[in-house]
Amino acid sequence: CLGDTLFLSATGAVTYTWDNGLGVGQNQDTTIAMDTMFVVTGTGIFNCIGTDTVNVTVNSLPTVIASNDTTVCSADTVFLSATGAVTYTWDNGLGVGQNHAALTSIDTMYIVTGTTLLGCSDLDTVQVTVLDVPLVTASADTTICNGDTVTIGATSLETVFTCANGLGLGQSHIVSPSTDTGYVVSVTDLNNCTGTDT
């Protein structure tokens, strides 16, 4: 593959001389960027000369293109994909496959290695930046008698509060449930990350 180190060797003589600038020696290593024929000339003990050739075909590397770098909220799933090769292997425990869904709580760089049918490989990366979700603290759990009302509320550095159970927007609400009920409050920050509490 392009960029690989090529190891050449010859046997059957006493001294060996290679063309293409390799020089003298039984064994040679080099890198090439195009298909190349190497000629080695071997000289025997009686100065008789023989030659042989090695034809080397250079296979191109794949152009692996991974997903764009992205930013997600903590606990969100990030979807990763790559194109340009035949098989794909991801690091960070994702393993083999063209597409993956990953869950990370910290900034993470994912590296994908793509390989062709001829075994040539290249890689690309995806940088995932993880944003913290906003903190919201709901009222303490409480017990009331049937028919009574109770005020529930929440505190947060954010300013827009949304309560489930049909309560809608607002930092506090007066409720009178007839059965045991859990109320969920959520806040969303400027990064569109959402934190919840009950």
C-alpha positions as CSV (number, residue, x, y, z in Angstrom):
1,C,0.0,0.0,0.0
2,L,1.1,3.6,-0.6
3,G,3.3,4.6,2.3
4,D,4.2,1.1,3.4
5,T,7.9,0.0,3.8
6,L,9.0,-2.5,1.2
7,F,11.4,-5.2,2.1
8,L,13.5,-6.7,-0.7
9,S,15.9,-9.6,-0.5
10,A,17.9,-11.9,-2.8
11,T,19.7,-15.2,-2.5
12,G,22.1,-17.3,-4.6
13,A,25.1,-15.1,-4.9
14,V,27.9,-13.6,-2.8
15,T,27.3,-9.9,-3.4
16,Y,24.3,-8.1,-4.5
17,T,23.7,-4.7,-6.1
18,W,20.2,-3.2,-6.5
19,D,19.1,-0.5,-8.9
20,N,16.8,2.4,-8.2
21,G,19.3,3.9,-5.8
22,L,19.2,1.0,-3.3
23,G,22.8,0.1,-3.7
24,V,24.8,-2.9,-2.4
25,G,23.4,-5.5,0.0
26,Q,21.5,-8.7,0.1
27,N,18.5,-7.1,1.9
28,Q,17.0,-3.7,1.3
29,D,14.1,-1.7,2.6
30,T,12.5,1.4,0.9
31,T,9.3,3.2,0.2
32,I,7.9,3.9,-3.2
33,A,5.0,6.0,-4.5
34,M,4.4,4.2,-7.8
35,D,4.6,0.8,-9.4
36,T,8.3,0.0,-9.7
37,M,10.5,-2.8,-11.1
38,F,13.7,-3.5,-9.1
39,V,16.6,-5.2,-10.7
40,V,19.2,-7.0,-8.5
41,T,22.5,-8.1,-9.8
42,G,24.2,-11.0,-8.0
43,T,27.9,-11.7,-8.3
44,G,29.3,-15.2,-7.5
45,I,32.5,-16.3,-6.0
46,F,34.1,-16.6,-9.5
47,N,32.7,-13.1,-10.5
48,C,30.0,-14.6,-12.6
49,I,26.9,-12.3,-12.7
50,G,23.2,-13.0,-12.7
51,T,20.2,-10.8,-12.4
52,D,16.6,-11.0,-11.2
53,T,13.7,-8.6,-10.9
54,V,11.0,-7.8,-8.5
55,N,7.9,-6.0,-9.7
56,V,6.1,-4.1,-7.0
57,T,2.6,-2.8,-7.5
58,V,1.6,0.1,-5.2
59,N,-2.1,0.2,-4.2
60,S,-3.7,3.5,-3.3
61,L,-5.1,4.2,0.1
62,P,-8.8,4.7,0.7
63,T,-10.1,8.2,1.3
64,V,-11.9,7.7,4.6
65,I,-14.4,10.4,5.5
66,A,-16.0,10.3,8.9
67,S,-18.9,12.3,10.4
68,N,-18.4,16.0,11.1
69,D,-17.2,17.1,14.5
70,T,-20.2,17.7,16.7
71,T,-21.4,19.0,20.0
72,V,-24.0,17.1,22.1
73,C,-25.5,17.4,25.6
74,S,-24.4,15.1,28.3
75,A,-26.3,11.7,28.1
76,D,-27.3,12.4,24.5
77,T,-26.5,9.8,21.9
78,V,-24.1,10.7,19.1
79,F,-24.4,9.0,15.7
80,L,-21.1,8.2,14.0
81,S,-20.5,7.1,10.4
82,A,-17.8,6.8,7.8
83,T,-17.5,6.3,4.1
84,G,-14.7,5.6,1.5
85,A,-13.6,2.1,2.4
86,V,-14.9,-1.4,2.6
87,T,-14.6,-2.2,6.3
88,Y,-14.4,0.1,9.2
89,T,-13.0,-0.2,12.7
90,W,-13.6,2.4,15.4
91,D,-11.7,2.9,18.7
92,N,-13.1,3.7,22.1
93,G,-14.7,0.3,22.3
94,L,-17.0,0.8,19.3
95,G,-15.4,-1.9,17.2
96,V,-16.2,-2.9,13.6
97,G,-19.0,-1.3,11.5
98,Q,-19.6,1.6,9.3
99,N,-22.2,3.3,11.6
100,H,-22.3,3.5,15.4
101,A,-24.4,5.1,18.1
102,A,-22.2,6.2,21.0
103,L,-22.9,7.6,24.5
104,T,-20.2,9.6,26.2
105,S,-20.2,12.0,29.2
106,I,-16.8,13.7,28.3
107,D,-15.2,15.2,25.3
108,T,-14.0,12.4,23.1
109,M,-12.2,11.9,19.9
110,Y,-13.2,8.9,17.9
111,I,-10.8,7.4,15.3
112,V,-12.1,5.2,12.5
113,T,-9.8,3.1,10.3
114,G,-11.1,2.2,6.9
115,T,-9.7,-0.7,4.9
116,T,-10.0,-1.6,1.2
117,L,-10.4,-5.1,-0.3
118,L,-6.6,-5.0,-1.0
119,G,-5.9,-4.4,2.7
120,C,-4.9,-0.7,2.4
121,S,-6.0,1.5,5.3
122,D,-6.4,5.1,6.2
123,L,-8.2,6.9,9.0
124,D,-10.3,9.9,10.0
125,T,-11.4,11.3,13.3
126,V,-14.6,12.8,14.8
127,Q,-14.3,15.2,17.8
128,V,-17.3,15.0,20.0
129,T,-17.7,17.9,22.5
130,V,-20.1,17.2,25.4
131,L,-22.0,20.1,27.1
132,D,-23.2,19.8,30.7
133,V,-27.0,19.8,31.2
134,P,-28.4,22.6,33.3
135,L,-29.1,21.8,37.0
136,V,-32.6,22.1,38.2
137,T,-33.9,21.2,41.7
138,A,-37.5,20.5,42.2
139,S,-39.4,20.8,45.5
140,A,-39.0,18.1,48.1
141,D,-41.3,15.1,47.9
142,T,-44.4,15.7,50.0
143,T,-47.6,14.1,51.3
144,I,-51.0,15.8,51.3
145,C,-54.5,14.8,52.1
146,N,-57.0,14.1,49.3
147,G,-58.6,17.3,48.3
148,D,-55.8,19.5,49.6
149,T,-53.5,21.7,47.4
150,V,-49.8,22.0,47.5
151,T,-47.4,24.4,45.8
152,I,-44.6,22.8,43.9
153,G,-41.7,24.6,42.4
154,A,-38.1,24.4,41.2
155,T,-34.9,26.4,41.2
156,S,-32.3,26.7,38.6
157,L,-29.9,29.2,37.0
158,E,-32.0,29.0,33.9
159,T,-35.1,31.0,33.6
160,V,-37.6,28.9,31.6
161,F,-39.2,26.1,33.5
162,T,-41.5,23.5,31.9
163,C,-43.6,21.1,34.0
164,A,-45.0,17.9,32.7
165,N,-48.5,16.5,33.7
166,G,-50.1,19.3,31.6
167,L,-48.9,22.1,33.9
168,G,-46.9,23.8,31.2
169,L,-44.5,26.7,31.8
170,G,-43.7,28.3,35.1
171,Q,-41.4,28.0,38.0
172,S,-44.1,27.1,40.5
173,H,-47.6,25.6,40.3
174,I,-50.4,24.8,42.7
175,V,-51.6,21.3,42.3
176,S,-54.3,19.1,43.9
177,P,-53.8,15.5,42.7
178,S,-56.3,12.8,43.6
179,T,-53.7,10.0,43.4
180,D,-50.0,9.6,44.1
181,T,-48.4,11.7,41.3
182,G,-44.8,12.5,40.3
183,Y,-44.3,15.9,38.7
184,V,-41.3,16.4,36.3
185,V,-39.8,19.8,35.8
186,S,-37.3,20.6,33.1
187,V,-35.2,23.6,32.1
188,T,-33.4,24.2,28.8
189,D,-30.3,26.4,28.5
190,L,-29.0,28.4,25.6
191,N,-27.2,25.4,24.2
192,N,-30.6,23.6,24.0
193,C,-29.5,21.1,26.7
194,T,-32.2,20.1,29.1
195,G,-32.0,19.1,32.7
196,T,-34.9,17.5,34.7
197,D,-35.9,16.7,38.3
198,T,-39.0,15.3,39.9
